[in-house]
Amino acid sequence: MENCPNCGASLQPGAQRCTRCGSVVASSSVDTAPLATPSVSEKAKPQVIYVQAQQAPAQPAPVVGEKSKIVAFLLAWFLGGFGFHKFYLGRIGSGILYFIFCWTFIPAIIAFFEGIGYLISSDEAFARKYG
């Protein structure tokens, strides 16, 4: 049996790393002479070796929302001037503003483009934003 030059632990023949301290042991630096006995303070220190397991990269779970982007699109196109699509998506404050200013037709124009945005956004992006 050979000993580690750093910590004095017993090494298996041909070992390239010490199992106790983790240091690299070159075959030429391993001597067969016993090392000095470690002091009491060195014995009291616990040696911790961290081993990182090799894992396959985790695939994120797809985001699934409870709101339909098709329903949001239809509400935006047909009733968007009154803010119904905003109420459906949980944006109550925006829905109230759309309803208050519906007489100006500005919310209807904005809702027209928002409906297109809902339709062309990915399902995951829509679910992440409006969940």
C-alpha positions as CSV (number, residue, x, y, z in Angstrom):
1,M,0.0,0.0,0.0
2,E,1.1,3.5,-0.8
3,N,0.4,6.7,1.1
4,C,-0.8,10.1,-0.1
5,P,2.0,12.7,0.1
6,N,-0.5,15.4,1.3
7,C,-2.7,13.7,3.9
8,G,-1.1,10.3,4.5
9,A,-4.1,8.3,3.6
10,S,-3.6,4.8,2.2
11,L,-3.8,4.6,-1.6
12,Q,-4.7,1.8,-3.8
13,P,-1.8,0.7,-6.1
14,G,-1.9,2.8,-9.3
15,A,-4.4,5.3,-7.9
16,Q,-4.1,8.8,-9.5
17,R,-6.2,10.7,-6.9
18,C,-6.4,10.4,-3.1
19,T,-9.8,9.3,-2.0
20,R,-9.5,11.3,1.3
21,C,-8.2,14.7,0.2
22,G,-8.7,14.5,-3.5
23,S,-5.2,15.6,-4.4
24,V,-3.6,14.3,-7.6
25,V,-1.0,11.7,-6.9
26,A,1.7,11.3,-9.6
27,S,3.2,7.9,-9.8
28,S,6.7,9.2,-9.3
29,S,5.8,11.2,-6.2
30,V,4.2,8.3,-4.3
31,D,6.7,7.0,-1.8
32,T,6.3,3.8,0.2
33,A,7.8,5.3,3.3
34,P,5.2,6.0,6.0
35,L,4.6,9.7,6.7
36,A,4.7,11.3,10.1
37,T,1.6,10.9,12.3
38,P,-0.7,13.9,11.9
39,S,-1.0,16.2,14.9
40,V,-4.2,16.2,17.1
41,S,-5.5,19.4,15.5
42,E,-5.2,17.8,12.0
43,K,-7.1,14.7,13.1
44,A,-9.9,16.8,14.5
45,K,-10.6,18.6,11.2
46,P,-13.2,16.8,9.1
47,Q,-12.3,16.2,5.5
48,V,-15.2,16.9,3.2
49,I,-15.1,15.7,-0.4
50,Y,-17.8,17.1,-2.8
51,V,-18.6,15.0,-5.8
52,Q,-20.7,16.5,-8.6
53,A,-22.9,14.0,-10.3
54,Q,-23.2,14.1,-14.1
55,Q,-26.8,14.8,-15.0
56,A,-28.5,15.3,-18.3
57,P,-29.6,18.9,-18.7
58,A,-33.1,19.2,-17.4
59,Q,-35.8,20.2,-19.9
60,P,-38.0,23.0,-18.6
61,A,-41.6,22.1,-18.3
62,P,-43.8,23.8,-20.8
63,V,-45.8,26.6,-19.5
64,V,-49.5,25.9,-19.7
65,G,-51.9,28.8,-19.1
66,E,-55.6,28.8,-18.3
67,K,-56.4,31.6,-20.8
68,S,-56.9,31.0,-24.5
69,K,-55.1,33.2,-26.9
70,I,-57.8,32.5,-29.5
71,V,-60.5,33.8,-27.1
72,A,-58.4,36.8,-26.3
73,F,-57.9,37.5,-30.0
74,L,-61.7,37.2,-30.8
75,L,-62.6,39.5,-27.8
76,A,-60.0,42.0,-28.8
77,W,-61.2,42.2,-32.4
78,F,-65.0,42.2,-31.8
79,L,-65.4,43.8,-28.4
80,G,-61.9,45.3,-27.9
81,G,-63.2,48.9,-28.0
82,F,-65.0,48.2,-24.7
83,G,-62.0,46.4,-23.1
84,F,-63.6,42.9,-22.8
85,H,-60.3,41.3,-23.8
86,K,-58.5,43.1,-21.0
87,F,-61.1,41.9,-18.5
88,Y,-60.7,38.3,-19.8
89,L,-56.9,38.5,-19.4
90,G,-57.2,39.8,-15.8
91,R,-56.1,43.3,-16.6
92,I,-59.0,45.0,-14.8
93,G,-57.5,48.5,-14.7
94,S,-56.8,48.5,-18.4
95,G,-60.2,47.2,-19.1
96,I,-61.8,50.0,-17.1
97,L,-59.7,52.6,-19.0
98,Y,-60.8,51.0,-22.4
99,F,-64.4,51.1,-21.3
100,I,-64.2,54.8,-20.1
101,F,-62.6,55.9,-23.4
102,C,-64.6,53.7,-25.7
103,W,-66.4,56.7,-27.2
104,T,-63.1,58.0,-28.7
105,F,-62.6,54.7,-30.7
106,I,-58.9,54.8,-29.6
107,P,-59.3,51.7,-27.5
108,A,-60.8,49.9,-30.6
109,I,-57.8,50.8,-32.7
110,I,-55.4,49.6,-30.0
111,A,-57.4,46.4,-29.4
112,F,-57.2,45.6,-33.1
113,F,-53.4,45.5,-33.0
114,E,-53.4,43.8,-29.6
115,G,-55.5,41.0,-31.0
116,I,-53.0,40.5,-33.8
117,G,-50.3,40.4,-31.2
118,Y,-52.1,37.8,-29.2
119,L,-52.6,35.6,-32.3
120,I,-48.9,35.7,-33.4
121,S,-47.4,35.2,-30.0
122,S,-46.2,31.7,-29.1
123,D,-48.4,29.7,-26.7
124,E,-45.6,29.7,-24.2
125,A,-45.0,33.4,-24.3
126,F,-48.8,34.1,-24.0
127,A,-49.2,31.7,-21.1
128,R,-46.1,33.2,-19.3
129,K,-47.5,36.7,-19.7
130,Y,-51.2,36.2,-19.1
131,G,-51.1,32.7,-17.4
